[in-house]
Amino acid sequence: MEHTFKILKKEKLILRKMRGRIMLKDYRLLLKQASQIEEFHYNYSIILDYRDTSLIGSVLEYTSFLKEINKRKHSKSTKLFIVNSPRVYVACNLFKDLLGSKNTFIFSSPLAALHHIGIHNPEALNFLEANPTSLITK
């Protein structure tokens, strides 16, 4: 999996972009890393760009993993998923349903996600549209 992130403090927005094959261990690592980032705030809106990813694992494995997540922490902030595959769409809906998150939304483009939360920041759009080769490999 390749990923990178950017935090826009002024907008109270976290941008995370993932590419490639994503396994359950990658999700665990992403959550752990997020909790260790000094500027990370659970009350910031989060855009998670999963375009051009493939999820490796069963629905049962992801369901079990999602049930372990702290609902209080992860259901408060607005989460916007950007997806372009049916399998990732299903995983994002599982996240929304199992955490009971009423402020989780799924989009097919960065522009739609940014407009949904009223952010018109070219830096955010450029980050999300940047060439995937600029991602950090983990």
Secondary structure, DSSP 8 states (H G I E B T S, - for coil): -EEEEEEETTTTEEEEEEEEEEEHHHHHHHHHHHHH-TT--TTSEEEEE-TTEEEES-HHHHHHHHHHS-HHHHTTS-EEEE--SHHHHHHHHHHHHHTT-TTEEEESSHHHHHHHTT---HHHHHHHHS-GGGSEE-
